[in-house]
Amino acid sequence: MTRTARTLYVDALDALLRGRMAAVALSRDWELLREVARLAQQDAPPVLSSTDPALYIAWRSAVTKYHLKGWTHVTPDRVDAVSLRLRDRDMSRVT
């Protein structure tokens, strides 16, 4: 599935705000999970507190829940490593 950078950002922010990380992980949508992890790791941009306070509050709350639910160790680098390891494992089964 090919997404634009904007679509990926919007989908990832939606997944983060709705707490849908497990569903994304189970679907093995590594691109989306990586972006969710990136958004959680970078946290809500401070400028949102004045330009869109409701989004800022929701994003900050979602990041807190992300960590409280144990997703802290799901970082973009770890998502890349897991997806690569699984892809390599699947390729070795084919050959």
PDB file of N, CA, C and O in Angstrom, chain B, residues numbered from 101:
ATOM      1  N   MET B 101       0.847  -1.167   0.000  1.00  0.00           N
ATOM      2  CA  MET B 101       0.000   0.000   0.000  1.00  0.00           C
ATOM      3  C   MET B 101       0.899   1.238   0.000  1.00  0.00           C
ATOM      4  O   MET B 101       1.761   1.388   0.866  1.00  0.00           O
ATOM      5  N   THR B 102       0.691   2.113  -0.969  1.00  0.00           N
ATOM      6  CA  THR B 102       1.478   3.324  -1.063  1.00  0.00           C
ATOM      7  C   THR B 102       0.665   4.500  -0.533  1.00  0.00           C
ATOM      8  O   THR B 102      -0.468   4.740  -0.950  1.00  0.00           O
ATOM      9  N   ARG B 103       1.273   5.215   0.390  1.00  0.00           N
ATOM     10  CA  ARG B 103       0.627   6.391   0.969  1.00  0.00           C
ATOM     11  C   ARG B 103       1.485   7.611   0.693  1.00  0.00           C
ATOM     12  O   ARG B 103       2.703   7.512   0.544  1.00  0.00           O
ATOM     13  N   THR B 104       0.839   8.751   0.628  1.00  0.00           N
ATOM     14  CA  THR B 104       1.608   9.988   0.585  1.00  0.00           C
ATOM     15  C   THR B 104       2.109  10.261   1.998  1.00  0.00           C
ATOM     16  O   THR B 104       1.602   9.691   2.964  1.00  0.00           O
ATOM     17  N   ALA B 105       3.092  11.123   2.114  1.00  0.00           N
ATOM     18  CA  ALA B 105       3.616  11.481   3.437  1.00  0.00           C
ATOM     19  C   ALA B 105       2.507  12.101   4.291  1.00  0.00           C
ATOM     20  O   ALA B 105       2.431  11.852   5.494  1.00  0.00           O
ATOM     21  N   ARG B 106       1.669  12.891   3.676  1.00  0.00           N
ATOM     22  CA  ARG B 106       0.573  13.541   4.410  1.00  0.00           C
ATOM     23  C   ARG B 106      -0.450  12.522   4.908  1.00  0.00           C
ATOM     24  O   ARG B 106      -0.900  12.598   6.051  1.00  0.00           O
ATOM     25  N   THR B 107      -0.812  11.579   4.058  1.00  0.00           N
ATOM     26  CA  THR B 107      -1.768  10.544   4.444  1.00  0.00           C
ATOM     27  C   THR B 107      -1.205   9.692   5.577  1.00  0.00           C
ATOM     28  O   THR B 107      -1.913   9.354   6.525  1.00  0.00           O
ATOM     29  N   LEU B 108       0.070   9.353   5.467  1.00  0.00           N
ATOM     30  CA  LEU B 108       0.719   8.570   6.514  1.00  0.00           C
ATOM     31  C   LEU B 108       0.684   9.323   7.844  1.00  0.00           C
ATOM     32  O   LEU B 108       0.377   8.738   8.882  1.00  0.00           O
ATOM     33  N   TYR B 109       0.996  10.604   7.812  1.00  0.00           N
ATOM     34  CA  TYR B 109       0.975  11.439   9.014  1.00  0.00           C
ATOM     35  C   TYR B 109      -0.423  11.487   9.627  1.00  0.00           C
ATOM     36  O   TYR B 109      -0.585  11.316  10.835  1.00  0.00           O
ATOM     37  N   VAL B 110      -1.424  11.720   8.791  1.00  0.00           N
ATOM     38  CA  VAL B 110      -2.809  11.823   9.278  1.00  0.00           C
ATOM     39  C   VAL B 110      -3.273  10.488   9.858  1.00  0.00           C
ATOM     40  O   VAL B 110      -3.879  10.453  10.929  1.00  0.00           O
ATOM     41  N   ASP B 111      -2.992   9.396   9.157  1.00  0.00           N
ATOM     42  CA  ASP B 111      -3.388   8.067   9.643  1.00  0.00           C
ATOM     43  C   ASP B 111      -2.683   7.725  10.954  1.00  0.00           C
ATOM     44  O   ASP B 111      -3.294   7.166  11.865  1.00  0.00           O
ATOM     45  N   ALA B 112      -1.405   8.059  11.044  1.00  0.00           N
ATOM     46  CA  ALA B 112      -0.644   7.759  12.258  1.00  0.00           C
ATOM     47  C   ALA B 112      -1.129   8.598  13.434  1.00  0.00           C
ATOM     48  O   ALA B 112      -1.262   8.090  14.547  1.00  0.00           O
ATOM     49  N   LEU B 113      -1.389   9.866  13.195  1.00  0.00           N
ATOM     50  CA  LEU B 113      -1.889  10.718  14.277  1.00  0.00           C
ATOM     51  C   LEU B 113      -3.258  10.224  14.744  1.00  0.00           C
ATOM     52  O   LEU B 113      -3.545  10.223  15.941  1.00  0.00           O
ATOM     53  N   ASP B 114      -4.086   9.811  13.814  1.00  0.00           N
ATOM     54  CA  ASP B 114      -5.395   9.262  14.174  1.00  0.00           C
ATOM     55  C   ASP B 114      -5.230   7.998  15.026  1.00  0.00           C
ATOM     56  O   ASP B 114      -5.908   7.840  16.041  1.00  0.00           O
ATOM     57  N   ALA B 115      -4.339   7.111  14.617  1.00  0.00           N
ATOM     58  CA  ALA B 115      -4.101   5.872  15.380  1.00  0.00           C
ATOM     59  C   ALA B 115      -3.578   6.191  16.774  1.00  0.00           C
ATOM     60  O   ALA B 115      -3.993   5.563  17.748  1.00  0.00           O
ATOM     61  N   LEU B 116      -2.677   7.157  16.881  1.00  0.00           N
ATOM     62  CA  LEU B 116      -2.134   7.552  18.183  1.00  0.00           C
ATOM     63  C   LEU B 116      -3.227   8.150  19.068  1.00  0.00           C
ATOM     64  O   LEU B 116      -3.361   7.776  20.233  1.00  0.00           O
ATOM     65  N   LEU B 117      -3.999   9.070  18.519  1.00  0.00           N
ATOM     66  CA  LEU B 117      -5.036   9.735  19.304  1.00  0.00           C
ATOM     67  C   LEU B 117      -6.131   8.768  19.759  1.00  0.00           C
ATOM     68  O   LEU B 117      -6.728   8.954  20.820  1.00  0.00           O
ATOM     69  N   ARG B 118      -6.386   7.752  18.964  1.00  0.00           N
ATOM     70  CA  ARG B 118      -7.426   6.772  19.303  1.00  0.00           C
ATOM     71  C   ARG B 118      -6.869   5.557  20.058  1.00  0.00           C
ATOM     72  O   ARG B 118      -7.621   4.658  20.434  1.00  0.00           O
ATOM     73  N   GLY B 119      -5.545   5.539  20.275  1.00  0.00           N
ATOM     74  CA  GLY B 119      -4.933   4.431  21.003  1.00  0.00           C
ATOM     75  C   GLY B 119      -5.004   3.113  20.259  1.00  0.00           C
ATOM     76  O   GLY B 119      -5.199   2.065  20.876  1.00  0.00           O
ATOM     77  N   ARG B 120      -4.850   3.147  18.948  1.00  0.00           N
ATOM     78  CA  ARG B 120      -4.991   1.953  18.120  1.00  0.00           C
ATOM     79  C   ARG B 120      -3.649   1.317  17.752  1.00  0.00           C
ATOM     80  O   ARG B 120      -3.541   0.688  16.699  1.00  0.00           O
ATOM     81  N   MET B 121      -2.628   1.468  18.596  1.00  0.00           N
ATOM     82  CA  MET B 121      -1.315   0.935  18.279  1.00  0.00           C
ATOM     83  C   MET B 121      -1.334  -0.586  18.140  1.00  0.00           C
ATOM     84  O   MET B 121      -0.684  -1.134  17.249  1.00  0.00           O
ATOM     85  N   ALA B 122      -2.068  -1.266  19.007  1.00  0.00           N
ATOM     86  CA  ALA B 122      -2.106  -2.731  18.955  1.00  0.00           C
ATOM     87  C   ALA B 122      -2.711  -3.201  17.632  1.00  0.00           C
ATOM     88  O   ALA B 122      -2.204  -4.142  17.021  1.00  0.00           O
ATOM     89  N   ALA B 123      -3.775  -2.564  17.194  1.00  0.00           N
ATOM     90  CA  ALA B 123      -4.400  -2.947  15.922  1.00  0.00           C
ATOM     91  C   ALA B 123      -3.431  -2.734  14.762  1.00  0.00           C
ATOM     92  O   ALA B 123      -3.361  -3.555  13.848  1.00  0.00           O
ATOM     93  N   VAL B 124      -2.694  -1.644  14.800  1.00  0.00           N
ATOM     94  CA  VAL B 124      -1.713  -1.369  13.746  1.00  0.00           C
ATOM     95  C   VAL B 124      -0.602  -2.409  13.789  1.00  0.00           C
ATOM     96  O   VAL B 124      -0.183  -2.910  12.745  1.00  0.00           O
ATOM     97  N   ALA B 125      -0.124  -2.739  14.978  1.00  0.00           N
ATOM     98  CA  ALA B 125       0.940  -3.741  15.112  1.00  0.00           C
ATOM     99  C   ALA B 125       0.457  -5.111  14.643  1.00  0.00           C
ATOM    100  O   ALA B 125       1.179  -5.813  13.934  1.00  0.00           O
ATOM    101  N   LEU B 126      -0.752  -5.493  15.032  1.00  0.00           N
ATOM    102  CA  LEU B 126      -1.285  -6.800  14.627  1.00  0.00           C
ATOM    103  C   LEU B 126      -1.479  -6.899  13.121  1.00  0.00           C
ATOM    104  O   LEU B 126      -1.358  -7.979  12.542  1.00  0.00           O
ATOM    105  N   SER B 127      -1.779  -5.778  12.493  1.00  0.00           N
ATOM    106  CA  SER B 127      -1.951  -5.780  11.039  1.00  0.00           C
ATOM    107  C   SER B 127      -0.602  -5.778  10.313  1.00  0.00           C
ATOM    108  O   SER B 127      -0.541  -5.893   9.089  1.00  0.00           O
ATOM    109  N   ARG B 128       0.463  -5.646  11.083  1.00  0.00           N
ATOM    110  CA  ARG B 128       1.834  -5.606  10.543  1.00  0.00           C
ATOM    111  C   ARG B 128       2.013  -4.500   9.509  1.00  0.00           C
ATOM    112  O   ARG B 128       2.710  -4.667   8.508  1.00  0.00           O
ATOM    113  N   ASP B 129       1.376  -3.386   9.772  1.00  0.00           N
ATOM    114  CA  ASP B 129       1.538  -2.212   8.924  1.00  0.00           C
ATOM    115  C   ASP B 129       2.727  -1.439   9.480  1.00  0.00           C
ATOM    116  O   ASP B 129       2.568  -0.465  10.215  1.00  0.00           O
ATOM    117  N   TRP B 130       3.919  -1.896   9.113  1.00  0.00           N
ATOM    118  CA  TRP B 130       5.159  -1.373   9.704  1.00  0.00           C
ATOM    119  C   TRP B 130       5.342   0.108   9.415  1.00  0.00           C
ATOM    120  O   TRP B 130       5.810   0.856  10.274  1.00  0.00           O
ATOM    121  N   GLU B 131       4.981   0.531   8.225  1.00  0.00           N
ATOM    122  CA  GLU B 131       5.122   1.946   7.863  1.00  0.00           C
ATOM    123  C   GLU B 131       4.278   2.819   8.799  1.00  0.00           C
ATOM    124  O   GLU B 131       4.742   3.846   9.296  1.00  0.00           O
ATOM    125  N   LEU B 132       3.049   2.398   9.025  1.00  0.00           N
ATOM    126  CA  LEU B 132       2.159   3.170   9.893  1.00  0.00           C
ATOM    127  C   LEU B 132       2.615   3.091  11.348  1.00  0.00           C
ATOM    128  O   LEU B 132       2.611   4.102  12.050  1.00  0.00           O
ATOM    129  N   LEU B 133       3.006   1.908  11.806  1.00  0.00           N
ATOM    130  CA  LEU B 133       3.467   1.771  13.186  1.00  0.00           C
ATOM    131  C   LEU B 133       4.718   2.602  13.429  1.00  0.00           C
ATOM    132  O   LEU B 133       4.872   3.201  14.493  1.00  0.00           O
ATOM    133  N   ARG B 134       5.607   2.640  12.451  1.00  0.00           N
ATOM    134  CA  ARG B 134       6.824   3.457  12.574  1.00  0.00           C
ATOM    135  C   ARG B 134       6.460   4.935  12.725  1.00  0.00           C
ATOM    136  O   ARG B 134       7.056   5.645  13.535  1.00  0.00           O
ATOM    137  N   GLU B 135       5.493   5.389  11.952  1.00  0.00           N
ATOM    138  CA  GLU B 135       5.085   6.797  12.025  1.00  0.00           C
ATOM    139  C   GLU B 135       4.380   7.096  13.340  1.00  0.00           C
ATOM    140  O   GLU B 135       4.580   8.169  13.910  1.00  0.00           O
ATOM    141  N   VAL B 136       3.565   6.179  13.829  1.00  0.00           N
ATOM    142  CA  VAL B 136       2.931   6.367  15.142  1.00  0.00           C
ATOM    143  C   VAL B 136       4.010   6.500  16.205  1.00  0.00           C
ATOM    144  O   VAL B 136       3.946   7.392  17.051  1.00  0.00           O
ATOM    145  N   ALA B 137       5.004   5.611  16.162  1.00  0.00           N
ATOM    146  CA  ALA B 137       6.105   5.654  17.133  1.00  0.00           C
ATOM    147  C   ALA B 137       6.875   6.976  17.033  1.00  0.00           C
ATOM    148  O   ALA B 137       7.268   7.555  18.046  1.00  0.00           O
ATOM    149  N   ARG B 138       7.081   7.440  15.806  1.00  0.00           N
ATOM    150  CA  ARG B 138       7.791   8.714  15.610  1.00  0.00           C
ATOM    151  C   ARG B 138       7.000   9.873  16.208  1.00  0.00           C
ATOM    152  O   ARG B 138       7.566  10.733  16.884  1.00  0.00           O
ATOM    153  N   LEU B 139       5.697   9.895  15.960  1.00  0.00           N
ATOM    154  CA  LEU B 139       4.864  10.971  16.497  1.00  0.00           C
ATOM    155  C   LEU B 139       4.828  10.932  18.026  1.00  0.00           C
ATOM    156  O   LEU B 139       4.849  11.979  18.674  1.00  0.00           O
ATOM    157  N   ALA B 140       4.774   9.739  18.596  1.00  0.00           N
ATOM    158  CA  ALA B 140       4.775   9.620  20.059  1.00  0.00           C
ATOM    159  C   ALA B 140       6.122  10.044  20.624  1.00  0.00           C
ATOM    160  O   ALA B 140       6.188  10.705  21.660  1.00  0.00           O
ATOM    161  N   GLN B 141       7.193   9.662  19.940  1.00  0.00           N
ATOM    162  CA  GLN B 141       8.538   9.983  20.420  1.00  0.00           C
ATOM    163  C   GLN B 141       8.822  11.480  20.336  1.00  0.00           C
ATOM    164  O   GLN B 141       9.446  12.046  21.234  1.00  0.00           O
ATOM    165  N   GLN B 142       8.371  12.119  19.267  1.00  0.00           N
ATOM    166  CA  GLN B 142       8.641  13.558  19.117  1.00  0.00           C
ATOM    167  C   GLN B 142       7.713  14.395  19.984  1.00  0.00           C
ATOM    168  O   GLN B 142       8.033  15.538  20.310  1.00  0.00           O
ATOM    169  N   ASP B 143       6.565  13.837  20.362  1.00  0.00           N
ATOM    170  CA  ASP B 143       5.582  14.508  21.207  1.00  0.00           C
ATOM    171  C   ASP B 143       4.870  15.614  20.428  1.00  0.00           C
ATOM    172  O   ASP B 143       5.243  15.929  19.298  1.00  0.00           O
ATOM    173  N   ALA B 144       3.872  16.182  21.029  1.00  0.00           N
ATOM    174  CA  ALA B 144       3.085  17.232  20.382  1.00  0.00           C
ATOM    175  C   ALA B 144       3.932  18.486  20.197  1.00  0.00           C
ATOM    176  O   ALA B 144       4.611  18.918  21.129  1.00  0.00           O
ATOM    177  N   PRO B 145       3.898  19.071  19.008  1.00  0.00           N
ATOM    178  CA  PRO B 145       4.658  20.303  18.787  1.00  0.00           C
ATOM    179  C   PRO B 145       4.143  21.417  19.703  1.00  0.00           C
ATOM    180  O   PRO B 145       2.940  21.671  19.740  1.00  0.00           O
ATOM    181  N   PRO B 146       5.025  22.076  20.433  1.00  0.00           N
ATOM    182  CA  PRO B 146       4.605  23.136  21.361  1.00  0.00           C
ATOM    183  C   PRO B 146       3.791  24.243  20.701  1.00  0.00           C
ATOM    184  O   PRO B 146       2.941  24.850  21.353  1.00  0.00           O
ATOM    185  N   VAL B 147       4.033  24.516  19.425  1.00  0.00           N
ATOM    186  CA  VAL B 147       3.298  25.583  18.739  1.00  0.00           C
ATOM    187  C   VAL B 147       1.797  25.288  18.721  1.00  0.00           C
ATOM    188  O   VAL B 147       0.990  26.214  18.640  1.00  0.00           O
ATOM    189  N   LEU B 148       1.413  24.012  18.796  1.00  0.00           N
ATOM    190  CA  LEU B 148      -0.003  23.668  18.811  1.00  0.00           C
ATOM    191  C   LEU B 148      -0.725  24.211  20.040  1.00  0.00           C
ATOM    192  O   LEU B 148      -1.937  24.427  20.006  1.00  0.00           O
ATOM    193  N   SER B 149       0.006  24.428  21.111  1.00  0.00           N
ATOM    194  CA  SER B 149      -0.652  24.925  22.324  1.00  0.00           C
ATOM    195  C   SER B 149      -1.303  26.287  22.100  1.00  0.00           C
ATOM    196  O   SER B 149      -2.256  26.647  22.792  1.00  0.00           O
ATOM    197  N   SER B 150      -0.786  27.039  21.134  1.00  0.00           N
ATOM    198  CA  SER B 150      -1.411  28.335  20.843  1.00  0.00           C
ATOM    199  C   SER B 150      -2.217  28.309  19.550  1.00  0.00           C
ATOM    200  O   SER B 150      -3.180  29.064  19.412  1.00  0.00           O
ATOM    201  N   THR B 151      -1.840  27.452  18.598  1.00  0.00           N
ATOM    202  CA  THR B 151      -2.563  27.430  17.321  1.00  0.00           C
ATOM    203  C   THR B 151      -3.754  26.474  17.320  1.00  0.00           C
ATOM    204  O   THR B 151      -4.756  26.735  16.654  1.00  0.00           O
ATOM    205  N   ASP B 152      -3.651  25.371  18.060  1.00  0.00           N
ATOM    206  CA  ASP B 152      -4.751  24.398  18.138  1.00  0.00           C
ATOM    207  C   ASP B 152      -4.689  23.720  19.509  1.00  0.00           C
ATOM    208  O   ASP B 152      -4.254  22.573  19.620  1.00  0.00           O
ATOM    209  N   PRO B 153      -5.125  24.434  20.548  1.00  0.00           N
ATOM    210  CA  PRO B 153      -4.999  23.916  21.911  1.00  0.00           C
ATOM    211  C   PRO B 153      -5.681  22.563  22.126  1.00  0.00           C
ATOM    212  O   PRO B 153      -5.169  21.730  22.874  1.00  0.00           O
ATOM    213  N   ALA B 154      -6.815  22.338  21.489  1.00  0.00           N
ATOM    214  CA  ALA B 154      -7.516  21.063  21.679  1.00  0.00           C
ATOM    215  C   ALA B 154      -6.687  19.904  21.131  1.00  0.00           C
ATOM    216  O   ALA B 154      -6.589  18.855  21.768  1.00  0.00           O
ATOM    217  N   LEU B 155      -6.093  20.085  19.959  1.00  0.00           N
ATOM    218  CA  LEU B 155      -5.239  19.038  19.392  1.00  0.00           C
ATOM    219  C   LEU B 155      -4.001  18.839  20.254  1.00  0.00           C
ATOM    220  O   LEU B 155      -3.571  17.706  20.471  1.00  0.00           O
ATOM    221  N   TYR B 156      -3.431  19.917  20.739  1.00  0.00           N
ATOM    222  CA  TYR B 156      -2.255  19.811  21.599  1.00  0.00           C
ATOM    223  C   TYR B 156      -2.564  18.978  22.844  1.00  0.00           C
ATOM    224  O   TYR B 156      -1.798  18.083  23.204  1.00  0.00           O
ATOM    225  N   ILE B 157      -3.669  19.271  23.484  1.00  0.00           N
ATOM    226  CA  ILE B 157      -4.060  18.543  24.703  1.00  0.00           C
ATOM    227  C   ILE B 157      -4.325  17.071  24.384  1.00  0.00           C
ATOM    228  O   ILE B 157      -3.892  16.186  25.123  1.00  0.00           O
ATOM    229  N   ALA B 158      -5.030  16.811  23.296  1.00  0.00           N
ATOM    230  CA  ALA B 158      -5.339  15.429  22.911  1.00  0.00           C
ATOM    231  C   ALA B 158      -4.065  14.656  22.574  1.00  0.00           C
ATOM    232  O   ALA B 158      -3.915  13.499  22.965  1.00  0.00           O
ATOM    233  N   TRP B 159      -3.150  15.297  21.848  1.00  0.00           N
ATOM    234  CA  TRP B 159      -1.888  14.655  21.455  1.00  0.00           C
ATOM    235  C   TRP B 159      -1.048  14.353  22.686  1.00  0.00           C
ATOM    236  O   TRP B 159      -0.501  13.257  22.814  1.00  0.00           O
ATOM    237  N   ARG B 160      -0.943  15.324  23.594  1.00  0.00           N
ATOM    238  CA  ARG B 160      -0.164  15.114  24.824  1.00  0.00           C
ATOM    239  C   ARG B 160      -0.764  13.978  25.645  1.00  0.00           C
ATOM    240  O   ARG B 160      -0.034  13.143  26.178  1.00  0.00           O
ATOM    241  N   SER B 161      -2.076  13.945  25.745  1.00  0.00           N
ATOM    242  CA  SER B 161      -2.748  12.880  26.475  1.00  0.00           C
ATOM    243  C   SER B 161      -2.500  11.524  25.817  1.00  0.00           C
ATOM    244  O   SER B 161      -2.257  10.531  26.503  1.00  0.00           O
ATOM    245  N   ALA B 162      -2.563  11.485  24.491  1.00  0.00           N
ATOM    246  CA  ALA B 162      -2.327  10.235  23.755  1.00  0.00           C
ATOM    247  C   ALA B 162      -0.899   9.738  23.952  1.00  0.00           C
ATOM    248  O   ALA B 162      -0.677   8.534  24.080  1.00  0.00           O
ATOM    249  N   VAL B 163       0.062  10.643  23.977  1.00  0.00           N
ATOM    250  CA  VAL B 163       1.457  10.246  24.197  1.00  0.00           C
ATOM    251  C   VAL B 163       1.618   9.689  25.614  1.00  0.00           C
ATOM    252  O   VAL B 163       2.319   8.696  25.812  1.00  0.00           O
ATOM    253  N   THR B 164       0.983  10.310  26.583  1.00  0.00           N
ATOM    254  CA  THR B 164       1.038   9.798  27.957  1.00  0.00           C
ATOM    255  C   THR B 164       0.453   8.388  28.017  1.00  0.00           C
ATOM    256  O   THR B 164       1.039   7.494  28.628  1.00  0.00           O
ATOM    257  N   LYS B 165      -0.698   8.192  27.385  1.00  0.00           N
ATOM    258  CA  LYS B 165      -1.320   6.858  27.367  1.00  0.00           C
ATOM    259  C   LYS B 165      -0.442   5.855  26.622  1.00  0.00           C
ATOM    260  O   LYS B 165      -0.356   4.691  27.012  1.00  0.00           O
ATOM    261  N   TYR B 166       0.196   6.300  25.569  1.00  0.00           N
ATOM    262  CA  TYR B 166       1.119   5.457  24.791  1.00  0.00           C
ATOM    263  C   TYR B 166       2.179   4.873  25.725  1.00  0.00           C
ATOM    264  O   TYR B 166       2.459   3.674  25.695  1.00  0.00           O
ATOM    265  N   HIS B 167       2.755   5.728  26.542  1.00  0.00           N
ATOM    266  CA  HIS B 167       3.798   5.279  27.472  1.00  0.00           C
ATOM    267  C   HIS B 167       3.222   4.433  28.609  1.00  0.00           C
ATOM    268  O   HIS B 167       3.812   3.422  28.989  1.00  0.00           O
ATOM    269  N   LEU B 168       2.092   4.835  29.142  1.00  0.00           N
ATOM    270  CA  LEU B 168       1.485   4.086  30.246  1.00  0.00           C
ATOM    271  C   LEU B 168       1.042   2.688  29.823  1.00  0.00           C
ATOM    272  O   LEU B 168       1.017   1.769  30.641  1.00  0.00           O
ATOM    273  N   LYS B 169       0.695   2.527  28.550  1.00  0.00           N
ATOM    274  CA  LYS B 169       0.280   1.218  28.057  1.00  0.00           C
ATOM    275  C   LYS B 169       1.467   0.340  27.658  1.00  0.00           C
ATOM    276  O   LYS B 169       1.280  -0.770  27.160  1.00  0.00           O
ATOM    277  N   GLY B 170       2.685   0.837  27.875  1.00  0.00           N
ATOM    278  CA  GLY B 170       3.867   0.024  27.625  1.00  0.00           C
ATOM    279  C   GLY B 170       4.453   0.117  26.230  1.00  0.00           C
ATOM    280  O   GLY B 170       5.252  -0.736  25.844  1.00  0.00           O
ATOM    281  N   TRP B 171       4.086   1.110  25.478  1.00  0.00           N
ATOM    282  CA  TRP B 171       4.585   1.255  24.111  1.00  0.00           C
ATOM    283  C   TRP B 171       5.882   2.059  24.035  1.00  0.00           C
ATOM    284  O   TRP B 171       6.380   2.316  22.939  1.00  0.00           O
ATOM    285  N   THR B 172       6.427   2.454  25.160  1.00  0.00           N
ATOM    286  CA  THR B 172       7.624   3.293  25.181  1.00  0.00           C
ATOM    287  C   THR B 172       8.763   2.708  24.359  1.00  0.00           C
ATOM    288  O   THR B 172       9.492   3.443  23.693  1.00  0.00           O
ATOM    289  N   HIS B 173       8.917   1.391  24.402  1.00  0.00           N
ATOM    290  CA  HIS B 173      10.025   0.750  23.694  1.00  0.00           C
ATOM    291  C   HIS B 173       9.763   0.560  22.207  1.00  0.00           C
ATOM    292  O   HIS B 173      10.640   0.108  21.472  1.00  0.00           O
ATOM    293  N   VAL B 174       8.566   0.902  21.765  1.00  0.00           N
ATOM    294  CA  VAL B 174       8.268   0.847  20.339  1.00  0.00           C
ATOM    295  C   VAL B 174       8.703   2.185  19.749  1.00  0.00           C
ATOM    296  O   VAL B 174       7.964   3.169  19.761  1.00  0.00           O
ATOM    297  N   THR B 175       9.918   2.181  19.238  1.00  0.00           N
ATOM    298  CA  THR B 175      10.505   3.368  18.617  1.00  0.00           C
ATOM    299  C   THR B 175      10.608   3.123  17.114  1.00  0.00           C
ATOM    300  O   THR B 175      10.516   1.980  16.668  1.00  0.00           O
ATOM    301  N   PRO B 176      10.795   4.174  16.336  1.00  0.00           N
ATOM    302  CA  PRO B 176      10.959   3.962  14.891  1.00  0.00           C
ATOM    303  C   PRO B 176      12.093   2.981  14.566  1.00  0.00           C
ATOM    304  O   PRO B 176      11.946   2.144  13.676  1.00  0.00           O
ATOM    305  N   ASP B 177      13.204   3.076  15.270  1.00  0.00           N
ATOM    306  CA  ASP B 177      14.328   2.167  15.013  1.00  0.00           C
ATOM    307  C   ASP B 177      13.964   0.724  15.325  1.00  0.00           C
ATOM    308  O   ASP B 177      14.341  -0.183  14.583  1.00  0.00           O
ATOM    309  N   ARG B 178      13.239   0.501  16.407  1.00  0.00           N
ATOM    310  CA  ARG B 178      12.831  -0.868  16.754  1.00  0.00           C
ATOM    311  C   ARG B 178      11.812  -1.418  15.762  1.00  0.00           C
ATOM    312  O   ARG B 178      11.857  -2.600  15.420  1.00  0.00           O
ATOM    313  N   VAL B 179      10.905  -0.583  15.304  1.00  0.00           N
ATOM    314  CA  VAL B 179       9.940  -1.030  14.291  1.00  0.00           C
ATOM    315  C   VAL B 179      10.690  -1.456  13.027  1.00  0.00           C
ATOM    316  O   VAL B 179      10.377  -2.487  12.432  1.00  0.00           O
ATOM    317  N   ASP B 180      11.679  -0.658  12.621  1.00  0.00           N
ATOM    318  CA  ASP B 180      12.487  -1.006  11.448  1.00  0.00           C
ATOM    319  C   ASP B 180      13.198  -2.337  11.655  1.00  0.00           C
ATOM    320  O   ASP B 180      13.216  -3.179  10.756  1.00  0.00           O
ATOM    321  N   ALA B 181      13.781  -2.530  12.829  1.00  0.00           N
ATOM    322  CA  ALA B 181      14.516  -3.761  13.115  1.00  0.00           C
ATOM    323  C   ALA B 181      13.598  -4.978  13.091  1.00  0.00           C
ATOM    324  O   ALA B 181      13.950  -6.008  12.516  1.00  0.00           O
ATOM    325  N   VAL B 182      12.441  -4.869  13.701  1.00  0.00           N
ATOM    326  CA  VAL B 182      11.499  -5.992  13.730  1.00  0.00           C
ATOM    327  C   VAL B 182      10.992  -6.303  12.332  1.00  0.00           C
ATOM    328  O   VAL B 182      10.949  -7.468  11.936  1.00  0.00           O
ATOM    329  N   SER B 183      10.611  -5.284  11.584  1.00  0.00           N
ATOM    330  CA  SER B 183      10.084  -5.531  10.238  1.00  0.00           C
ATOM    331  C   SER B 183      11.149  -6.153   9.343  1.00  0.00           C
ATOM    332  O   SER B 183      10.838  -7.027   8.534  1.00  0.00           O
ATOM    333  N   LEU B 184      12.402  -5.716   9.476  1.00  0.00           N
ATOM    334  CA  LEU B 184      13.500  -6.288   8.696  1.00  0.00           C
ATOM    335  C   LEU B 184      13.738  -7.742   9.095  1.00  0.00           C
ATOM    336  O   LEU B 184      13.911  -8.606   8.236  1.00  0.00           O
ATOM    337  N   ARG B 185      13.747  -8.008  10.397  1.00  0.00           N
ATOM    338  CA  ARG B 185      13.969  -9.375  10.882  1.00  0.00           C
ATOM    339  C   ARG B 185      12.859 -10.304  10.393  1.00  0.00           C
ATOM    340  O   ARG B 185      13.139 -11.423   9.963  1.00  0.00           O
ATOM    341  N   LEU B 186      11.620  -9.862  10.452  1.00  0.00           N
ATOM    342  CA  LEU B 186      10.508 -10.690   9.990  1.00  0.00           C
ATOM    343  C   LEU B 186      10.539 -10.887   8.480  1.00  0.00           C
ATOM    344  O   LEU B 186      10.230 -11.970   7.983  1.00  0.00           O
ATOM    345  N   ARG B 187      10.910  -9.847   7.758  1.00  0.00           N
ATOM    346  CA  ARG B 187      11.013  -9.972   6.303  1.00  0.00           C
ATOM    347  C   ARG B 187      12.113 -10.959   5.927  1.00  0.00           C
ATOM    348  O   ARG B 187      11.936 -11.783   5.030  1.00  0.00           O
ATOM    349  N   ASP B 188      13.261 -10.872   6.623  1.00  0.00           N
ATOM    350  CA  ASP B 188      14.359 -11.807   6.364  1.00  0.00           C
ATOM    351  C   ASP B 188      13.954 -13.232   6.701  1.00  0.00           C
ATOM    352  O   ASP B 188      14.290 -14.166   5.974  1.00  0.00           O
ATOM    353  N   ARG B 189      13.230 -13.401   7.809  1.00  0.00           N
ATOM    354  CA  ARG B 189      12.770 -14.732   8.211  1.00  0.00           C
ATOM    355  C   ARG B 189      11.813 -15.305   7.164  1.00  0.00           C
ATOM    356  O   ARG B 189      11.906 -16.477   6.801  1.00  0.00           O
ATOM    357  N   ASP B 190      10.904 -14.474   6.691  1.00  0.00           N
ATOM    358  CA  ASP B 190       9.948 -14.923   5.681  1.00  0.00           C
ATOM    359  C   ASP B 190      10.650 -15.263   4.370  1.00  0.00           C
ATOM    360  O   ASP B 190      10.264 -16.210   3.687  1.00  0.00           O
ATOM    361  N   MET B 191      11.660 -14.509   4.024  1.00  0.00           N
ATOM    362  CA  MET B 191      12.418 -14.769   2.788  1.00  0.00           C
ATOM    363  C   MET B 191      13.198 -16.077   2.896  1.00  0.00           C
ATOM    364  O   MET B 191      13.321 -16.808   1.913  1.00  0.00           O
ATOM    365  N   SER B 192      13.722 -16.373   4.081  1.00  0.00           N
ATOM    366  CA  SER B 192      14.503 -17.616   4.252  1.00  0.00           C
ATOM    367  C   SER B 192      13.594 -18.838   4.188  1.00  0.00           C
ATOM    368  O   SER B 192      14.052 -19.927   3.842  1.00  0.00           O
ATOM    369  N   ARG B 193      12.325 -18.677   4.514  1.00  0.00           N
ATOM    370  CA  ARG B 193      11.378 -19.797   4.417  1.00  0.00           C
ATOM    371  C   ARG B 193      11.014 -20.088   2.974  1.00  0.00           C
ATOM    372  O   ARG B 193      10.704 -21.227   2.623  1.00  0.00           O
ATOM    373  N   VAL B 194      11.051 -19.064   2.142  1.00  0.00           N
ATOM    374  CA  VAL B 194      10.683 -19.224   0.744  1.00  0.00           C
ATOM    375  C   VAL B 194      11.772 -19.966  -0.022  1.00  0.00           C
ATOM    376  O   VAL B 194      11.488 -20.769  -0.910  1.00  0.00           O
ATOM    377  N   THR B 195      13.016 -19.685   0.335  1.00  0.00           N
ATOM    378  CA  THR B 195      14.133 -20.302  -0.400  1.00  0.00           C
ATOM    379  C   THR B 195      14.549 -21.617   0.141  1.00  0.00           C
ATOM    380  O   THR B 195      15.473 -22.236  -0.385  1.00  0.00           O
TER     381      THR B 195
END
